[in-house]
């Protein structure tokens, strides 16, 4: 199984990073292929609402950056892990910007996601 994981905390070695790294280490020891990205180390200014992804003007996001390249990997993995601390009862700003950029995966006509076939489980601790 191919897994991509994201750490959405600005604290490089904080609790969120420890949790995501522990999950990934266990998965790797069971033979799964893992890639981990720390969102605080990736330049991401968020979605610019150009609508190119929704109007089929581009395949994917019109912004050509590392996030777009990561998104192409997300389409071929089996599992996506997104870890985030909770600030003011919401995800961190880093995570919110990342989620906003994921708009390209949503088909507004059918209200379905291109990631719908991925295994997903939501946990909140």
N, C-alpha and C positions, 0 to 999 in steps of 0.2 A: 504494500500500500504506500502511495506517495502522500506525504503530509507537508503542508506549509503552515507555519505558525507565525503569529505576529504578537509582539509585545507593545502595548499601547501606553506604556508608562514613561514619563520623563526621567524616572529614577532607574538608572542603568542596572543596578543590582538590588532593586526593591522587591517587595513581596510578589508583585505581578510577574516579574522576570523569573523569580525563583519557582513560582508555580508552573509557568509555561515551560521552563527549562526542565523541570522534574518530569512533567508529562511527556515531553519530547524525548528525554533520555530513556525513559521506560519504553516508549514506542520503538526507539532505535534499537534497544537491546532485544526487542522481539522481532527484529528484521525489517522494520519499516524504514523507508527513505524519508529523511527529515530535512527541511530548510527552515531556518528561523530568521525572522527579520525584526529588528528593534526599530519601531516607528520614529523614535527620537533621533535616530542616526540617519534618517532618510529625509531629504528635502521634499516637502509636500505642502504647497500653499492651499490645497483644497480645490474643489470643483469651481470652474469659472462660469458655469451655467451657459456655455456656448450652444448647447443642444445638438452639437454635431453627432454625438453618439445616438441620440434619440431620433434624429432625422436621417439616419443611415448615411450621413455624409462621410463618415469614417468607420472603419471596423475597429471598435474599441474607443479609447479616449483620444481626443484631439491633442492633448498635451503630451509631448514627446519627452518623457522623463523616466526615472527609474520605477516609479509607481506603475506606469503603463507596461513596462517590461515585466514587472511582478504580476500584473493582472493576466498577462498571457500565460504565465506559469499556473496561475490559479485555475485556469480552465482545464488543465490536464491532470491536476491532483485529485486524490480521492477524498481527502479530508482537509478542512480549513479550521485552524484554531486561532481565535482572536481573544487575547487576554487584555483586560483593561482595569485600572482602578476606577472607582466610582467617586466622582466629584459632584457635589450638589445634586445628588440622585441621578446623575447622568454619566455617560462615558467620558473619558478624558478628552481634551481638545485634540490631541494627536489622533486619537481613535475616531473622533467625529469627522475630522478632515479626511481620514482614510475611508470611512464609510460613505461620505458624500461623493468621493471619487468613484465609488463602486456603482454609482448611478448607471454607468455604461452597461452593467449586467442586467438591468431591468428593461423589459419590453413593455412600454407604456400601453401599447395597443391591446396586448393580451393580459397584462398585469402579472406576468410570470417572469421569473428570473432565469438567466442562463446558467446559474449555479444551482438550480432547483434539484438536480440529480445528485448533488454532493451530499454526503452523509453530514447531517448537522444535528447538534444537540445543544440546547441552551441551558446553561447552569448559572445561577446567581448565588454567590455566597455572601 
